[in-house]
Amino acid sequence: RLNSGDIAMRFWRDLIDINDELLDRLTSADQINHLAWCALNPERLEDPGYGAGSVWRLKNDPSVGEISLTILPDYQGRGLGIVLFGLLWVLARLLGMQILRANVLNANHRALSWFKRLGGEVHSHGAFYEIDFCLMDNALAASEIPSQVELTRWIHFFQTEFGGES
């Protein structure tokens, strides 16, 4: 369960209730311009899941996809975010996107630190940071940073599974 602080970090505002329109927008993915994947426990399908990730292709620049990840607090730090990130990286690249962009509020130090460890290029925009990942760059493969090594491992796994180049 998310508290109001967790919600504000993810949606950049307090939400008292997620209405049907917002829920439809978040969950209606065509898997081309809006990718969405969830992490569920197959043995407990009645559970709401552990986290989700999505990529929204920018309308004004279809080579860029804005990535968003949400992992329930009890499941953070277990590698689930990196698995979703790796999956979305590969799918976005297969769909022709060249950049994944994460937008992170300045106050969200944990997410900012995590994206930096993954090797994103950080740009400050006042109240938030824009972090870009070049999907065509193979620099991750040579990295010695643990988060990048783990991401590289998952990217290679998903590339193999989805028929992309390894």
Disulfide bonds with the S-S distance in Angstrom:
none
